[in-house]
Amino acid sequence: MMKNNILIGGILSAIAAASWGAMFPVANHAFNYINPFYFTIIRYLPVAVILAIALYFMEGKKAFKTNGNGFKIWVYGTMGFTIYNLFIFWGQDLLGDPGVLLASIMEALAPVISVLILWILHNSRPYLFTILTIVGAFVGVLLVITNGDFSVLFGSGRIIPLIILLLAAAGWAAYTVGGGEFDGWSVLRYSALSCLYGTITATIVVIAISLFGWIDVPTLQEVYMVRYNMYFMIFVPGLLALIFWNQGVAMLKPINAILFINFAPVTTVVIQMIQGYRISFFEYLGVFIVCLMIVLNNLYQRMMLKRKQDALPSSSKSQETRTA
């Protein structure tokens, strides 16, 4: 039974991560017809409605009460479904074709950035080795965005999109960290309410910048042109990946499941190769370094956890194992 759970959890986590890797090439095609801001809210409004309906039927009206956590759920929802979703596709669109792979790498980098967020918010200083892997991961990111020539950061207009993508990854990392601050809430409740609050906020932001004339409102014809892109984005990396990932994490535990996030940039690379995009040596190297840093940090975390467990008395060790 244990082996079956590990296998199923691994498959679910891999499918979820791979679908997130696939969404960036799909979005890149859609940006030929619609801007990334309207692409984001048109994609996530149906997801928010579907999650809200699922929450109502599975947990009832009481699940929509925030129990004094209204501001907190709005903040984390804004981080995950406004900052992340608007900025990740905005940064990708600004960079053009190279932004597809870089946005996917930022998706994979979010768990690493969460370490820095925990350090800032909870004074939880990471191990020196973890800090070194974070630095290494950022070097990998820079290799992708610069194609090995770091001088272009200051002369080709890429620094602003890079900052936007980093803010997006930080938003998703903050949202992920926030999931652990709602004791007694189910995964569905946190997902549905944060998505609902965050998507409403994103919609208000997009409408506001449209009224200022900063972005164009797409026509019905333009929305119709990306209908198949939207079907994929709503149901696969939206709903399906969310359910699969959360279930995979429950089966494998976060320290194991997080390794599967590497499937995101790998999937993006494969799809871009199929589409005919020529990926350079430095882009390959950057993806490899980021994935390697995630794996090395994970292995180190496991080693340190095992040392702590070995140092505990047997009674405390069994209790920690049950609660891990």
Secondary structure, 3 states (H helix, E strand, C coil): CHHHHHHHHHHHHHHHHHHHHHHHHHHHHHCCCCCHHHHHHHHHHHHHHHHHHHHHHHHCHHHHCCCCCHHHHHHHHHHHHHHHHHHHHHHHHHHCHHHHHHHHHHHHHHHHHHHHHHHHHHCCCCCHHHHHHHHHHHHHHHHHHHCCCHHHHHCCCCHHHHHHHHHHHHHHHHHHHHHHHCCCCCHHHHHHHHHHHHHHHHHHHHHHHHHCCCCCCCCHHHHHHCHHHHHHHHHHHHHHHHHHHHHHHHHHCHHHHHHHHHHHHHHHHHHHHHCCCCCCHHHHHHHHHHHHHHHHHHHHHHHHHHHHHHHCCHHHHHHHHHHC
